[in-house]
């Protein structure tokens, strides 16, 4: 005998057997979960390996062209790892407010919701500030840099972060059954747009990072800049330091031992390789 919804089958002894499409899918997933996970893991490892190869090769070619040094001295592995970690962190920071919102509904604690709201505002604000700092550093126009680099920008992002945290966590917890009115929709849309634009710009800047954008260098005895490590030795280039500008002598390099040297680390406003 089959019920009206066709979800169960009952035999003459009253035993129930599930025979729906959903149950077949669930059973398939249970029977093949390890195969699915194994295939997914293998695909992920292959993808990461391919990305590592492409980014590392591209980075070594870029370094070779900029410094005038054989590309074999630049592995690019660290660059790939930095970009991968940055993207993963950016994704987690973007997703976690929604995760907290879901958890808040399950826990059903007002104190927890308020604490998560405050914590979310802090994290989003720090994230926006870090992305904005990266943006300010690459703006070539002084007038635009002054517009972005001020307290008004900080206040705007703080308001944006408060609005996002409010709608996703506070409002969703206390008034989740109430429909959004026109004003709420406009405010939330503007806040999300500003946040996404800032995050997208920050990620784009990080992913588009080239060796020519590097401003910080370690210098030995004020006339040799460390540009890489190779087989346990420093790869150094002749250089001149002119105030906040470092001039690298393109194509002049040597390998030096890592021990017994005095190293100065500094971030320069301008880097020239000629």
Secondary structure by P-SEA (a helix, b strand, c coil): cccccccccccccbbbbbbcaaaaaaaaaaacaaaaaaaaaaaaaaaaaaaaaaaaaaaaaaaaaacccccccccaaaaaaaaaaaaaaaaaaacaaaaaaaaaaaaccaaaaaaaaaaaaaaaaaaaaaaaaaaaaacccaaaaaaaccaaaaaaaaaaaaaaaaaacccccccccccccaaaaaaaaaaaaaaaaaaaaaaaaaaacccccccbbbbccccbbbccccccccccccccccccbbbbcccccbbbbcccbbbbbbbbcccccc
